[in-house]
Structures are given as structure tokens and as C-alpha cells.
């Protein structure tokens, strides 16, 4: 039991640092997308001279935003889910169900991460001409990066569910959840 707690603590420290980086990157990406789209609209409708690169760059930034933001949503439990079914189980049964689901997520991340890395590697041979001959590798690599980040979060959650099964109610709450929920309350005015 102590070994699981140590693994959870270690993963939590790593994930907290990585998710904080993801949070900052998400904010920066939203700001960049806003700037790029605003510039595109300004040039197209005010100056009557559209930018050739703004739409494509905004799309590539959105792809990165998805895969940088997804691990945060995973940790917060904000991905789309059906809460009614797991709530029918007692705590230990819910822990088993969630551990099975998280094992599937881990498997999915490994498979998609592996094949997306192979795909991204081929992106070195292709370039996005409209944004300055940037190799498409830098866009495609967002998928394996996102899968690696989600994998780490899912692994931590899997271990937390195992701990909940073995010793219900003994796990500690992740500090990232407290900090992030406090930020959401501040922004939402709650």
C-alpha cells in the first residue's frame, strides 16, 4: 500500500508540474489564436488584403491547444462522461470500474501515441508553405505529446483507483485539483 502511495505522490508531482506548463501554454495558445484570427479579420475586411497564413496558423495552434488542454481536462474529470452508471456502484465497485476504464485509456494512449509518433516523423518531409516552410512534424507531434501527457494523468488516476479499492478513503486529494478548482471559482465568480 505504501508503494502505491509513493508512486501516486511521485506521479502527482510530475503531473502537477507538467499540467501547470500545459495551463500556461493553453492560455498562451488562446491568446495567439485570438491575435492571429483578429489580424486575419482586420487585414481581410479593413485593409482588403487577406493574409495567406492566418487561417492555417490558427488551425495549427488549435490542434496544439486541444492536445495541451486535454490532460488538464482529464485530471479535472471534465471530459464528457456518464456519471449515472458508476454512481450505482458502492465505492469499491466504482473503483474497479474506473480502474478498468482508465486501463483502456492507458492502452489507447499507448497505441495512438505510438502510431501518431510514426505519422509525425513522416511530417519532416512535408512543409506548411503558407506559414514559412515549417515542417509539418511540429504540428503532427502535438498528438503524441498530448497522448504522453494524458497517459501520465491516466496512470496516476489508475493508481488512485487501485488505492481506493484496497483502502477506501485513505487517498489524499491532489493539490492540482484544489488549485485549479480555486482558479475556476475565481473566474466564475462563485
Residue, then its C-alpha position, 0 to 999 in steps of 0.5 A: x500500500x505504501x508503494x502505491x502511495x509513493x508512486x501516486x505522490x511521485x506521479x502527482x508531482x510530475x503531473x502537477x508540474x507538467x499540467x501547470x506548463x500545459x495551463x500556461x501554454x493553453x492560455x498562451x495558445x488562446x491568446x495567439x489564436x485570438x491575435x492571429x484570427x483578429x489580424x486575419x479579420x482586420x487585414x481581410x475586411x479593413x485593409x482588403x488584403x487577406x493574409x495567406x497564413x492566418x487561417x492555417x496558423x490558427x488551425x495549427x495552434x488549435x490542434x496544439x491547444x486541444x492536445x495541451x488542454x486535454x490532460x488538464x481536462x482529464x485530471x479535472x474529470x471534465x471530459x464528457x462522461x456518464x456519471x449515472x452508471x458508476x454512481x450505482x456502484x458502492x465505492x469499491x465497485x466504482x473503483x474497479x470500474x474506473x480502474x478498468x476504464x482508465x486501463x483502456x485509456x492507458x492502452x489507447x494512449x499507448x497505441x495512438x501515441x505510438x502510431x501518431x509518433x510514426x505519422x509525425x516523423x513522416x511530417x519532416x518531409x512535408x512543409x506548411x508553405x503558407x506559414x514559412x516552410x515549417x515542417x509539418x512534424x511540429x504540428x503532427x507531434x502535438x498528438x503524441x505529446x498530448x497522448x504522453x501527457x494524458x497517459x501520465x494523468x491516466x496512470x496516476x488516476x489508475x493508481x488512485x483507483x487501485x488505492x481506493x479499492x484496497x483502502x477506501x478513503x485513505x487517498x489524499x486529494x491532489x493539490x492540482x485539483x484544489x488549485x485549479x478548482x480555486x482558479x475556476x471559482x475565481x473566474x466564475x465568480x462563485 
